[in-house]
Amino acid sequence: MRSLLIFIILLSFAFARAQTYEVGIFAGTSNVVGDVGSTQYIQFNDVAIGGIFKWNRSSRHSFRASIISANMVGDDNDSDDVSRDLRGLKYNYSLLEASLGIEYNFWDWELYSGRPQVVPYLYTGLIALQYSSFALNNTNELEEYDKSINIAIPIIFGVKANVTPKLILAAEIGARYTFTDNLDGSNPNGDMDVDSLKFGNINNKDWYIFSGVTLSYTFGRKRCYCNF
């Protein structure tokens, strides 16, 4: 993860005089859609914060990279499901994701037009994530037993606007489809007797969602668009 951040910083300096780039911060909230905690898809459980870098390749698309750290919280007592409320499981851990992909603008995004602009966009790509693995212990509580690395596919919708000639403000909400069913401790794996520790719907993978805003600074000379 640290190597990716260093690469992004070096890339921004290497190309600052050749194209238009953006570097900024993301701040928002996080939640898991799984078998523990609230059944609502969008929640405001805890804090997610990170950095973002964009290479505006054309007026319609950008290459984008980001690193976001978030606290993931789930508590059955927050659920409207009576069975979950009676079960009373909960977890709290940190998740780190690194993402690379393409941001597509629904209409032209012209930073050098001199006009205020508001543009909706869609982002997708590939995510590598590190998170804590949980399993039920002898007292029937979720307990961390390992750190895991997995991948996810983001589906992010947002709206951005140029609030000044150099500052871009955006609001976005993004679901991440993961290739694990253990962001919530319901489907552990490893050397333990995992079959007896599984619960919930083990046929579905977990999702997690970040909702928040980005503030980025643009730099570099006017874009010379290429063929891709």
N, C-alpha and C positions, 0 to 999 in steps of 0.2 A: 504494500500500500504506500509506504514511504517513497519507494522508487518511482511510482507513478506520479506522485506529487512533484518530485524533483524534475521528472521529465516534462510535466506540464509547465513548470516555471521556466526551464531552459528553452522550451519551444516558444514561449511567449517572447523571450528576449531575441531569439534567433530570427523571428519573422516580423518583428515589430515595424520594420521599415518597408515591408513588402506587401502587406495586406491589411485588412481591418480585423482586429481581434477584440475580444472582451474577456476581462478577468474580474471576478467578483465573489460575493458570498451568498450562501443560502441559509435561511433561518425559518424554522417552522415547527410542526408537530409530527408525531409518529404514532402508529398503531398497527397491531397484528390482526389479521382476519384468520382466526383459527378456532380451536376447540376449547379454549380457556378464555374467560373474560366476556366482555360485552359481545352481543351478536350484531351490533351496528357495524356497517362497513367503514364509515368515516367517523373517527373519534379524535379527540384532542387530548391524548393521554400524557405525552411527555415531549421533551425538546429534541429537535434534530437540527444540526448546524454543520456547515461545511463550506467548501470552496468550489468554484465553477470556472471553466475556461471554454471559450467558443472561438472558432475560426469561421467567420462569415464568408462562406465560399461563393455564395450568390445571393441575390435578393430573395430567393425562395428557400435556401437551405444553408445550414451551418453544421460543421463538425463540432461535437461537444464532449467535454470530459468533466467529471466531477468526483469529489470525494466527500462523503457525508457520514458523520457519526451521530448516532441516535440512541436514546435510552428507550428500550422496549418494555412496556408494562402491560400486564394482563391480570385481572382480578375477577373471579367468578361473582363476587358480590356486586359488581357493576352491571351484571346481566339481568335482563328481563325474563330469562329462562329460569323457571323455578328449580329445575334439576341442577343447573349450574350453581345457582345461589346456594342450594343445600350442600353441594359438593365442596365449595369454598377453596378451590385451588387458586394459586397466584404465582406470578414470576416477575422478575425485574432484572434486566441485564442490558449490556451495551452491544450495539450492532454497528459494524463499520462496512460501508459499501464503496466500491470504486466502479464508475460507470463510463463507458465509451459508446458513442452512437451518433445519430443524425437528428437534428432538429429541423422540422419542415414548417415553413410559414404558409398560412392559408392564402395570403396575398403578399404583394411585394413589400419588402422591408428595406427602405432606402434611408440609411442613416445620414447621407450627405444631401438630402433633398432640402434641408432647411425648414421643413414643416414638422409640426407635431404629428406623431404616428401612434396608432394603437393597432396591434396585429395579434391575432390568435395563432397558436402554434401547437404542433404535436411532436413529441420526442420519443424515440425508441432506440434500442441498441442492446447492449449486453452488460450485465452487472456481475462482479465478483463480490461476495459478502462473507464476512466473518462474524460469527455469533456464538452464544453459549448454548450448549446442549443440556437439556434437563431430562430427568426421569423421576418417577415416584420412588420415595424412600420407604423405610420400614414404618414410618409414622403417617404414611399416605399423604406426604407433602412433596411438592416439586423441588428437586435438589439438583444443582449443577454438577455435572460429572466430566465435562470435556469442552473444548473449543472446536468448532467446526467451520469448514469453508465450503461454500456452495455457489451456485450461479442463479441468476434470475433474469427475467426479461421485463424491462420497464415499459409502461404505457402511460405517458404523461401528457396532460393537456394544460395549456396555460395561455395567458394574455400578457403581452409586454408593451411598454410605451417608453419613448425617449423623453424623460423629464427635463433633461438639459442636453446640449449638443454632445456631451461626453458620458452622461449617466443614463443607464437603462434600468427601469424598474419593471419587474414581472411578478405575477401571482400564478401559482400552478398547483395542481393536485395530481399525484402520480401513484398508480398501483404497480406493485412489483410482483409478478408471478414467479414463485421460487420452485426449485426442483427438490424441495425437502418438505416433509410433513412434521417437522419437529421444531419449528420456531416456538412452539408452545409446550413442549414436553410430552405431547400425546403419542408420539411414535418414535421412541428411542431406538438406537442401534448400538452395537458393540459386543463385548464379550459377555455381558450380563444376560440373564434370562429375560429377553425383551418382550416376548409374547405376552407374558403375564402383566407387563407394565403398560401395555398399549390401551388407549381408550379413545372415545370419540369416533369420528369418521376417518378411518385410516386410508380410504381410497382417494381422498382429495389432497392436493398439495396446499401448503399455506401461502397466503398473500401477506404483504405488508404495504402500508400506505404512508407517504410523506405529503403533507400539505403545508405550503409556505410561500415565501417571497424570495426573490433574488434581486440584488442590486449589483450591477456590473459597470465597469469603466471601459470605454472603448478607446483604442489607440491604433496607430498605423495610418498610412496614407490611403487615399480613395481606392476602393477595390478595383482590381483588374480581373474581371471574371474569366474563368477558364471554362472548359467544356464539360466539367462535372462538378 
